[in-house]
Amino acid sequence: MALSLTGCQALWIKAKDPVYHGKSKHIRVKYHFIRDLIKKREVEVVFCATKDQIADIMTKALQSKDFTRLRKLLHMNLA
């Protein structure tokens, strides 16, 4: 199961260390669901640096060099 918490390192940290903080009351049920999956070892959360976010190719305006690099990671070549 692939899971992306793109752009939210705080949730990644929270999933790894689920200590309750008063400021975390706003976290939605789906994030608690993800935390439970991690606890059951059904998914593993790993940090993915911004430069390695392949989904950016479809969601952001990129410089040509970044677009080309991400396109190669998707194994997409121009014909």
N, C-alpha and C positions, 0 to 999 in steps of 0.2 A: 504494500500500500504506500503510495507516494503522498507526501503531505508537505505543503508549503505554507510557511508562516512568513511569507515575503515581507520584508520591511518592518518586522516587529521582533526585534531581538529581545525585548522585555518578556514576550510570551515564551520565547525559547528558553530563557533563563528561568522563568516561572515554572515551566514544565519540568525542568531538570531539578529544581529545588522548590517544591510546592509548600513552602512555609506560608502560613496565612498572614496577610498584612491587611490592615483596615482599608488601605487604598485599593485593594484588589476586588472590592465588592462589585465593580462594574463589569468584570469579566463575564462574558456570556456563557451559557450552558454548553455551547459547542466546545469551548476551550477546556471546560472541566471534563467533557467527554474525551477529548484528546489526551488529557492528563491521565484519565483512567486507562486508555489504551496503552499508554507508555508504561504505566504501572503493571499491566498484564503482560508486558513485553510483546504486544501485538504490532507495535510500531516503534521505531527508534528515531529520535529527534537529533539531527546533526546540524551544526551551524554551516550555513552556506554564505560566503562573502558576496557582497553586492556585485562584484565583477563577474561572479559565476552564476548569476541568476539568469538562466536561459530564457525564462518567460519574458524578460525585459524586451526581447526582440519583437514581441507582439503588443507590448503595453507602453513603450516609451519611444520618444524620438532619440535616436542614437547617432553618434558620429559614425562615419563610414567604416573606420577600423574596428569599432566595437560591433557594428552590425555584421561585418564579415567574420569576425571571430566567433560570434554567437551562432551564425549560420553554419559554420563549420562544425560546431559542437552538436548541432541538430542533424548533421550529415546531409545537408542540403547544398547542392551545387547548381550553378547556372548551367543550362544546357547550351 
